Amino acid sequence: MLQLVQVLGAIAILVAFGFAQFGVLDHRSYPYLVLNLIGAAVLAVLAYVERQWGFLLLEGVWAIVSAWGLVARASGRHAPLDHGF
């Protein structure tokens, strides 16, 4: 059962990434950030349970950054990116 939950968490992150790469989702959109937050949080919890510290670090930070993005987006502090690329 834990393997199924782990796969679903990974799929959430991969769907968000794939949709962003193909222009279906913007990387600052609510669906993108929510999919990343849910997927990373699920994987972080499972990494903690399994004592996989490197994976916990990766997914924990991923979840925190996604949550930060959601808060910034909701508060209107998300400025458009223009790196000149």
N, C-alpha and C positions, 0 to 999 in steps of 0.2 A: 504494500500500500504506500509506503514512503517513497518507493521508486516512482510510482505513478504521480504523486504530488510533486516530486522533484522534476519530472519530465514536464508536467503542466506549468510549473514555474519557469522553466527554461523556455518553453514554447511562448509564454507571454512576452518574455524579453525579446526573443527572436522574431516574433510577429511584429512587435513595435519597430525593431531595427530594420527588418525587411520592408515594411510599409514606408518607413522614412526614406530608405534608399531608393525606392521606386516612386517617391513623390506622393504617396497616398496620405501620409501623415506628416505634419511638420514636427520637428523634434522638440518644439516648445508647446505643442498642443496638449490639451487635457488627456485625450486617449493615449497618446504616446507616453506621457509621464505616469499615468495611472498604471498602464501595462508594465512599465519598468519598475514602478514601486511595488506592485503586487508580486511580480515575478522575483525580484531581488529580495524582498522581505521573506517570501516563502523559502527561497534557497538559503538565505542567511540563517533562518531558524533551523533548517535541516543541517546546515554546516555546524551550527552550535551543538546540536544534539549528537552529531557524529564526531565532534571534536576535531573538525577540519579547519584549523585556525587560518590558514591562508585563504581558503575559500570563504570563510566567514568575513575576513577583512575585505575581500573583493566585493562580495554581495552586500555586506553591511554598508560600505561606503556608497555603493551603487544605489541602495535604497535611500540613504540619507540625501544624496544629491538629487534623486528624483523627487523626494518629499520637499526639499528646498525649492526646486523648480516649480512644484505645484503651489507652494505658499507664495512664491514670488509672482507667479502668474495670477493667482487669485487676488493678490493685493495690488496688481497693476504695476509692479516694479520690474516687470520683464521688458527690457528695452529690446528693440529689434537689433539683430546682429548685422553688422556690415563690416566685414574684414577686408573688403576690396578684392576678393578672389574672383 
